[in-house]
Amino acid sequence: MAPDPNQFLGLPPAELECADAVILPLPVEKTVSYGTGTSGGPRAILDASLQLETFDEETLVDFAAAPRLRTLPPISAEGSIEDCLGRIQQHVRPLRGKFLLALGGEHSVTYGLVMGLAADPAEKMGTGSEPMGEGFGLSHSGEVPVPIFSDAPAHLTIVQIDAHADLADDLQGRHWSHGTVMRRLCEQGCRLLQIGVRSLTRSEYDFATGGPRIATFYAHRLAEQWAEVLAALRGLEGDVYLTIDVDGLDPSVIPSTGTPQPNGLCWGQMMDVLRILMTESPCRLIGADVVEFVPSPTPPGCDIIAARLVAKVLAWRWAGKRSPICGRGRDAGCPAPPARIRTEFREFREFRGHNTEL
């Protein structure tokens, strides 16, 4: 049987009701501020995935057998960024309870994904001017019912792999932007665990250090603090969303992105994050995305690396689903985090703002 070019890895799609993981292409490119082309990222990743083996030697996952995957058609990117975010939020709501992996597209899509996956449609609805902004998702009326979170965001942690903090209040005059997305999510009550940040403004730094809900591990200290990073991931509980901006990785791994920065995560560190988060943490991972990839001008370039990263997210997710996590049995060989880390990151309930100093 010929591989299906519209399905990740070319495998026959599972029925949506039976799928273990759902892949959603989001070719959105509305607010990029430097290099362009990320709207082509999802298609390039799907094309390159046809060249990957369906067996993963690290996790022993064989995608030809399990997990069952289904790649959905891409969501329309027509209209403004507000329109796109509203469309994404509404589109993913019925997928709550499934593991959703989105392919961007610019990083702003994470807002729509988190709001759709974390929001309970049964919760109180409203139009809040500041949380959503005027015309969010429906520009002709300016009033779209959107969830007003009660306890949901207070128990949601976003693990952000990124070169940039994305905490600007506005970027180039835009309230909704790839550079403001984490600020908007913080305003909704989400906690942030940022890993690999190495580009931010002074105001973003002050915002990150001034609040108790953001922990940032800067790239220049990752070597000395890597054990603390892994301990923080291992200690996560409750709902967690993972967002991977490919510029969080070092350009030697994936140079093809809009705003690459030196001194990023190596491939092995990225695999450590996936392994710990998905097999050794008691958290519930509600979804993930891989964003800001720009197709290589002369394939294969690093298109196949981006596709391999997506496959690794899926493989480690399945490995975590089928095996007991070390967090439920430290005698399985996973060391407990140091007492200081347990205090600073304990269950992220107090989230004391372990923000690594410059």
Secondary structure by P-SEA (a helix, b strand, c coil): ccccccccccccccccccccbbbbbbbccccccccccccaaaaaaaaaaccccccccccccccccccbbbbcccccccccaaaaaaaaaaaaccccccbbbbbcccccaaaaaaaaaacccccccccccccccccccccccccccccccccccccbbbbccccccccccccccccccccaaaaaaaaabbbbbccccccccaaaaaaaaacccbbbbccccccccaaaaaaaaaacccbbbbbbccccccccccccccccccccccaaaaaaaaaaaccccccccccccccccccccccccaaaaaaaaaaaaaaaaaaaaaccccccccccccccccaaaaaacccccccccccccc
